[in-house]
Amino acid sequence: MPSSTTAARRARSRPAGVPSPWGMFFQGFLKHPVMVGSIIPSSDRLIRKMLAPVDWANCKLFVEYGPGVGTFCRPILEHMAPDAKLIAIDTNADFIRYLRHTIPDQRFAAVNGSAADVEQIVRDHGFDAADYVLSGLPFSTLPTGVGPAIAQATHDVLRPGGAFLVYQFSPKVKDFLDPHFARIDHGMEWWNVPPAQLYWGYKG
């Protein structure tokens, strides 16, 4: 659980009239259950384990798909260097508006768009490649063809040695990763609701 200091800091960052993270996340799930994939945000344990392999000193561009209410965005920004960039991509315009209101960090950009267009989005922000891409998108329930397109685009946008970090509630996501990543590490986070499958696919 976040400390009282952390919780207070996050609460202060929300302008008056903006819904709470939990309320916003629940609304997003009700409107787009296929795209959100879970009714509650990820646990702190999952976040720490998922981000543990990241080499923050050599990370200039971090991309996240499906950031929701920013559960991962804030810890990522806390670790990132002052000159690094975080691009969060979501098809849900409500989440994008929420993030723009609640994360006033110049290193952060919230983009309303598709993860399949990540290469163009990265170029639009002045980068040639990403160091890390994180995704909590429910690959197994995405519309036909979307999952493979995102996996291909992610591999293409990563620099050599970069990694695709994926957390899912179904191991079927590995079927999308296998064609593109020769090395895929796997872990589990049981202290999450529901328990999550964790994958780290490295571009060799």
DARAGI-V303015 format. One record per residue. SS is DSSP state (H for helix, E for strand, C for the rest). PSI is psi in whole degrees, -180 to 180 (none if undefined). Layout:
[[SS,PSI] [SS,PSI]]
This chain:
[[C,145] [C,150] [C,163] [H,-34] [H,-45] [H,-44] [H,-41] [H,-41] [H,-43] [H,-37] [H,-40] [H,-25] [C,-6] [C,118] [C,158] [C,137] [C,-9] [C,133] [C,160] [C,158] [H,-44] [H,-43] [H,-42] [H,-43] [H,-43] [H,-42] [H,-42] [H,-39] [H,-43] [H,-36] [H,-36] [C,64] [H,-32] [H,-33] [H,-30] [H,-46] [C,-18] [C,152] [C,-14] [C,154] [C,165] [C,152] [C,161] [H,-35] [H,-44] [H,-44] [H,-48] [H,-44] [H,-41] [H,-39] [H,-5] [C,-39] [C,-5] [C,131] [C,89] [H,-31] [H,-26] [H,28] [C,113] [C,-28] [E,122] [E,132] [E,138] [E,134] [E,137] [C,55] [C,-17] [C,-123] [C,11] [C,23] [C,-39] [C,-29] [H,-46] [H,-47] [H,-36] [H,-48] [H,-33] [H,-30] [H,-24] [C,152] [C,159] [C,-27] [C,11] [C,171] [E,140] [E,122] [E,121] [E,127] [E,128] [E,141] [C,-12] [C,107] [H,-30] [H,-44] [H,-41] [H,-44] [H,-42] [H,-46] [H,-41] [H,-29] [H,-28] [H,-10] [C,86] [C,60] [C,126] [C,-15] [C,-3] [E,136] [E,126] [E,122] [E,126] [E,102] [C,-173] [C,141] [H,-25] [H,-19] [H,22] [H,-36] [H,-46] [H,-39] [H,-42] [H,-44] [H,-39] [H,-24] [C,12] [C,19] [C,152] [C,-29] [C,163] [E,149] [E,-41] [E,144] [E,131] [E,139] [E,135] [C,13] [C,139] [C,84] [H,-39] [H,-15] [H,5] [C,156] [C,151] [C,129] [C,-20] [H,-44] [H,-53] [H,-37] [H,-40] [H,-42] [H,-43] [H,-47] [H,-36] [H,-46] [H,-43] [H,-34] [H,-19] [E,144] [E,159] [E,130] [E,-9] [E,171] [E,147] [E,115] [E,121] [E,131] [E,131] [E,165] [C,1] [C,136] [H,-5] [H,-19] [H,-27] [H,-28] [H,-29] [H,-28] [H,-37] [C,-41] [C,-14] [C,-23] [C,118] [C,-34] [E,120] [E,113] [E,150] [E,144] [E,174] [E,147] [E,101] [C,-28] [C,54] [C,155] [C,107] [C,170] [C,143] [E,143] [E,133] [E,134] [E,142] [E,106] [E,123] [E,135] [C,112] [C,none]]
